Amino acid sequence: MALIQCPDCKRQVSSEAQSCPSCGYPIAERLQEGAIDSTPLEAGQLLVEIRPSWWKFFWHLVFGWLVIPLLVAIYRRHSLVLRIYSDHVALERGVFTKEHREFFIKDIRSIDVDQTILERLVGIGDITISTAATLDAAEVMPGVPAPMRVKDLLIAQRQTLTG
């Protein structure tokens, strides 16, 4: 007695069985006709690899675009940090790779605040700090909350250091 594969349900069935116990396929009748390959199956032989259909993930694919902007926003928010100390300012960019820029408050030459109408309504803006110490002479920090207060803080700190 050898185990063979049922052509209908692909389960292992005895070659002496009259019909498949799972699906009722007439094994004995088909063996006599030669319609079934009666070579026994080897132990541990891979028969088929099955993965879930893409239809199972239909709603994931349809609404997947909603998650991507959220992930981009989280990444971009955590990749930029402006730290203001009593004597210097540090700007750090990146999550996986890091870029650090530091300059002294006494080297600041100008502080520009740019806001669109929508940014003014929600209270954010872009701050551009121009210094004498940097080659490109400007460091931009986009989307700063309360940018006018940050500008006033930098000006006040500069005046106490030079004053």
N, C-alpha and C positions, 0 to 999 in steps of 0.2 A: 504494500500500500504506500503510495507516494502522495505528497501534497502538490496540487496544481492550482493555478490561478483561475478563478471563475471569470469568463470573458465579460459577464454582465456587471457584476458588482466589484470585481477585482479582489475578492477575499480568497484566502487559502481554503481549498476544499479537497477532500479525499478523492483520489481517482476512482475509487470503487463506489462512490455515492451515486445514487440514482438521480438526485437533483441537489442543487445548492441549497443549504439550509437557510441562507440569508435571503436570497431573492427568488428561489424556485426554478432557476435555470436548469434545463434537462442535461445534466453532465454526462450520464451514461450514454444517452442517445447521440449526443454530439461527438463523444469520443469514438464511437463506432463509425460515424461518418467521416471522421478525421478533421472535423472543424475546429477542434481544440488542440493546442500544443500540449502534449502530455509530458513534457520534460519537467522533472521535479525542480522545485525552487531551492536554491542554495540558502543556507542559513545566513542571515545578515545581509542579504542582497537588497540594494536599494531599488525599489520598484518605481516610485514616482515621488517627486518633490512638489508639494502643494503649498502655495502661499495664498493669503486672503485676496479676494478680488478687489480691484480699485473701486468697485461700486460700494463696497463696505465702508470706504473712506470718502464717499461722495460729499457728505456735508463738511468734512474736514477740509476738503479741497475747495469747496465753494466759499467757505468762510475763513479760510486760511489767510487771505489777504488782510483780514482785520487784525491779526496778531503781528504781522510783519511791521507795520508802522509803529506799533507799541514797542516792539523790540528795538527798532531803530532809534526811537525817542529815548528809551532807557539807556542805550549804549552812548548816544551823543550827549546825554545829560551827565553821565558819569565820566565822560572823557575830557571834561574841561573844568578846571578849578582855578579861581582867582583868590589868592590869600593876601590880605593887607595887614602888614605888621606895622609897628611903630616907626621903623626906619627904612623898610623896604617892602616891595610888592613882589609876590611870586605868582607866576602863571604856569600851570601844569596842564599839558595836553596829552591825551591818549589813555587807553586802557591796557592794551597788550604791549605796545611800545610807548615809551614815555618821552616827553620833551619838556624840559624845565627851563623857564626864563625868569630871571630875577633881576631887578633893578632897584636902585635906591630912590627913595621918594624925593630927595633933594635934586636928582637928575631929571625929574619930570618937567617937560617944557609946556605941554598942553594936554588937556583932557577934553575929548569931544564926546558928546552924547547924541546918538542918532536914533530917532523914533518915528515909526510910521503911525498913521492914525489908529490902526488896530493895536499896535504896541502901546500907544498912549492910553488907550481905553483899559487895557489890562495891567498897565504899570510896569512894563519891561522896556528895555532898549539896549542898543549896542554901545559899548564904551570903547573908544580908541584912545590909548595913552601913548603920546609921543614923548620920547626921551632923547637926551643927548648921548646916552650910552649905547643905544642899539644901532645896528647898521641900517636896517630898513626904517628906523625912526618911528615905528608905530607898532603897537600890540593891540589887537582887537579881541574883545571879549563879548560875544553875542548873547543876547537874551538875558541880560542882567536885571534882576528885580530891583525896583527903586533906583534907577541909575543916577538920578539927580542927587540922592542922598550919598551914594558912593562917590560921586564927583566932589560933593561938599566935604566929605570925610578926607579925601585925598588932598584937597586944597588946604583944609585946616591943618592936617598933619604936616604938610610942606611948610606952611607958615610957622608952625612951632619949631621946626628943625632949622629954618633959616633965620628966624626972627629974633 
